[in-house]
Amino acid sequence: MTLKQVVEALVFASPKPITIKEIVAALKAAGDTNKTDDVLALDFAKAKEADVAGALQEISTELVANGRAFRLVEQVNGWALLTDPAAVQWVRQLYPEAKPTRLTGPQLETLAIIAYRQPVTRADMEAVRGVAVDSVVQVLMERSLIKIAGRAEVPGRPLLYETTEYFLQHFGIKTVDELPNAQELKRVALPKAPVPEAESPAPEAEVAEVAPAEAAAEVNAEAEPAAEVIAAEEPEAQPSSEQP
């Protein structure tokens, strides 16, 4: 058994894409001196990340050279064995209920704006497209292609949107820099939504003018009930009993 074979077995057995760090950790765990005295396991436990990376590249090259029907591909979240895209029409027959997710034109346009200009606000998307994007953004979020990235530091603090890890997996890339013409399109000037102005506080002079009027009204409101109570409690004047 060679290191390359062990690495290939780990990739094949992993239920999800596996990273180089996870492969190295598995090799070290298998070669723990407290649990085994197997010579090969102890030897493979000394493998570095560079050794594992080299083995992965060698496996990937061999699969292509031998014309195998699957490929070893590095994705955004690790390495995985995937079927050759040329075999898709036959492989799809095993999953008749699974239909490929198709995006409409407006959805693709909005997704492209987010991908190339992220993080971006909804208002900026609408400034580029010229139409409302509320429903489109909702669909993209439901399909886990975009997510909320925070709030913009402008008045109103609108939400910012960016692409997700699933977006990278869906389109078979590791970073957004691998998108077609990424650097060129990022430099193209696009329309932006006007930044709303912050509300300014009322002038002090106006506050000073209103305050006395309000205070006088409050004093009058409190004085009238008090006057009524005093009038009710005051005894009526009695006629004098003295005779002239």
N, C-alpha and C positions, 0 to 999 in steps of 0.2 A: 504494500500500500504506500502510495506516495502522497506528499502534501497536496498536490493538485487533485488527486482522487478524493481526498478527505474534504477539501474545499468544495468540490463539485457535489459531493454527497450532502453537505450541509446546505448548500443552495437548493438542491432538489427537495430535501426534507423540510425546509422551512415553510410554514404556512403563509408567510408574507415575505416581501422583499427583505433581504438580510444585508446589513451593512458590514463593512470590513472590520469595524470595531467589534461587532457581535461575533464574527467568525473567529477573531483573535481571542475573544473571551471564552468561546466554546473550546478552542484548542487548549487554552491554559487550564480550564476546568477539568478537561479530560486527562491532562497531564499532571494533575496535582499529586505531588509525591506522597501525600498522606493517604491517598486513595488507590494508587496504582504503582506498579513497578514495571509496567510495559515500556520497553525501550523506545518503540516508535512514538507512543503517546508522550513520553517525556521529551523526546526530540522535537516533536511538532509543537509542544508547548513553548518552545523558544522562538517560534516564528514571529516575525515583526509584521507590522501593517504593510510594509513595502513588499514582503515576501508573499503575503496573501493577495495583494493587488496584482502582482506579477502572475500568480497562478490563475487569477480570474481572467486576465487579458489573454493568457495562453489558451484557456478553455474556450473563450469566446472566438478566438481565431480558428481553433481546430474545428469547432462546430460549423462554421461557415465554409471552411475549406473542404470538409467532408460531405457537404451537401445535406446536413441533417435537417429535419423538419422543425426544429426548434432552435432558439437562439438564447444566449446568455446576454442579458441587457441590463445596463446600469440605469436605474430610474432615480427619481428625486429622493426616494426613501430607501434605496438599497439596490442590490442585485437580485435578478429573478430570471427564471427560465420561462420563455414565452414561445408560443407556436409561431412558425414562419407566417407572415401576413399573406403569403401566396396561397396558404391552405385554408383561408378564412371561410370560403363557401362550403367546405366539407365540415369543418369544425363547428360551424354555426348550426348544423343539423342536430348536434347533440344538445343544443339549448334553444328549442323552438319558441319557448315562451319569452326568451330574452330578446328584445328588439333594441337595436342601436338608438341611442339618444340623438335626435336630430334637432338642431337649432334653426330658428327662422332667420331671415335676413336681418330684421331689426335686433334680434337677440345677438347675432354674431357681430353686428356693428357696435352695439353697446359694449359687448365683451371685449372687443378689440380696443376701444377707447380706454377701458379700465386697465387692460393688460399693458398697454404702451405708456399710459400716463398715471399709473397708480402711485400713491393713493389719490383718488379723485372724488369730488363731491357730485351729487346728483345734478346740481344746477349746472356744473361744467359739462356734464354729459349732454344735458338738454341744450346747452349753448352750441355744442358741436353738431348735434343731430337736428336741432330745430323743432323737436317735438318732445312731449312728456315721456319719461322713461320709467315711471313708477311701476307699471305692471311688468315691464321687461326686467327690471332690477329684482323684483320679487321672484320671478321665475328662475333667474340665474342663481339667486340665493337658495331657493328650494332644491336646485340641482347641485348645490355645494361647489359651484364654480367660482363664486365670489363670496366675500365676507366683509363685515364691518371692521375697519382698521382703526377707528378712533373718531375724533372730532377735529375739524379745522379750527385754527386759531384766528377766526374772524368773527365779527358780530353775528350772533345767532348760533354759533358753534354747530354748523351742519355736519352730518355724518360723512366720513370718508370710507371709500370702498377699495378693496384690493383683491387680487386673485388668490386662490387657495392652493394647497398642495395637490388636491385632487385635480385642479385645472392642469397642473404640470403633467400629472400622470395621464390624464385624458388625452392630451395632445402629444405625449411621448417626448417631453423635454425635461431637463433638469433645472433650468433657470429661465426666467423670462428673457434673458439676454440671447437665448437660442431662438427666439422668435424671428421670423423673416424680416430683414432690414430693420432690426431693433434699434440700432444706434442712429440710423438715418431718420427714422420716423419719430424718435424721441426729440429730435432737434427741430422738427417742423412746428411752426407756430400755429396753434389752434385757437378758435374763439373761446373766451372764458366768460363766465357769468360775472356781472358787476358785483363788487363787494358791497353789501348793505352798510349804510352809515350807522354808527352807534347813536342811540338816543341821548341827547344832551339834557342835563338837568334844568329845571325851570330857573330863571334869573332870580336872584335874591330880592330884588326890588319888588317883583310881583308877589313873592311870598309875604313880604313885609306889608304890602298893601291889603292882601286878603286876610291876614291873620287878625288885625284889629276888628274887622267886620264880623268875623266868625266868633271872636271872643265876646263882642258886645251882644251877639245873638244868644250865646250861651248864658251870659249874665242875666239877660231879660227873661230867658226861659226859666232860669232858676228863681228869679225874683218874683215872678207872677204867682206861682203856687204858694210861696212864702207869704205874700201879701194876703192871699185868700185865707190861709190858715190863721193869720193874725186877726183878720177881720171877723172870722168865725168865733175866735176865743175871746174877743173884747166884749165885756158886758154892756147891755143896753143902759142908757142913762135913765135913772129913776126920777119921777117928779118930786119936787121938794114938798115936805109935810108941814113946813112952817107956815103959820097964818100971818098975814100982814098985820 
